[in-house]
Amino acid sequence: MEIRASTVLPARRENIELVTADELTLVGELALPETRPPAATLICLHPLPTHGGMMDSHVLRKASYRLPALADLAVLRFNTRGTTSDRGTSQGAFEDGNGERYDVAAALEYAEFHDLPHPWLLGWSFGTELALKWGRDPLVEGAILLSPPLHRATDDDLDAWAEFGRPLVALVPEFDDYLRPEEAVRRFARVPQAEVVGVEGAKHLWVGEPYVRIVLDEIVKRVNPTTAPLPTEV
């Protein structure tokens, strides 16, 4: 069977709730490999909720549909404060990336409490800003950034990540609306351990199955390299 945009592969899936330090309940889902313990964990940080971003934004949803089965990864997705998806609505209201620091912390605490191994942050657009600003936790093994705008995240945040020392991989679309590969190479040069991967033909929203496959392959290359490249059929 060819893996298509709508393919959902077997996994153990459970609805979860995260509780923040400022006492909000956030809704989410954890997808685990069906029969084996996970080799590593992706904590997904979604695009801007004021522009339709949520835990079901398509690349994150497809990661949860495929990577537990194909790459032995745990995939934790959740709605940041005030965000709605089919799973439900998280309490609170959008705080422009500031109050969301508690949302990131709550997801990391959940991963630690439930012994989810080797957590990596997977941020997309607004989610990359949350990763860079609030993801420098000793638990975090690294971060993968999809379409980073570097708007709310500043050079100070990049300098702090450089000092943090953990891997940082930025997947930058050739035709991104905010930050394109050449400029991204210049901006991320402040982080010695950063790697910028320009993706030819891609746009900010990674629409199209070929681009989703590129993204998921680049993720597993870093997080569980023995499973890369991913199969296109099962």
C-alpha angles and dihedrals in degrees: 000000000000115000107242134181091270098044115128114192124201118281141142103260126187134173111239139187127215122204117208129214088251089056102255123141115225123195123225149140134243119206117193133182108276100236108007136058113259119264092209141348136242117206105197122214110192133218125270111310092207087063098044100279117148142140089283095057100139104252092048092046091050090048089057092045095051116018100066088059101034102036107020091244130149109225117202116189127175142165114250118229114308094007124132133204136148087284090062140260125303116226122254131034136279110280101187093253098308106091086034087078085082091052092055090047091050091053092050091048090052091051092049095046092049094046094241103173130235100354118211123186115233108194127180121198104309086018090062089058090053091049094050096043102038107015100083094111123140088238092062116095095191145314135249115203122202115199096344110200094191087212106122090020108075137195087268089060090049090050090051090051089050088056091044086062100205121133117276122192121185118195105200123188117229090230100035117159094225114019125018127197100264093051091041091057089054095046096045092048086092088071109066093196094048121113121199116203114192113207114210116229095004126130132205095273097047091226114181133054094255090061093045089054091051091051095047092046092051090049096052092043087066103032103039107001096178088072096052133141096040118228118251092211135044 
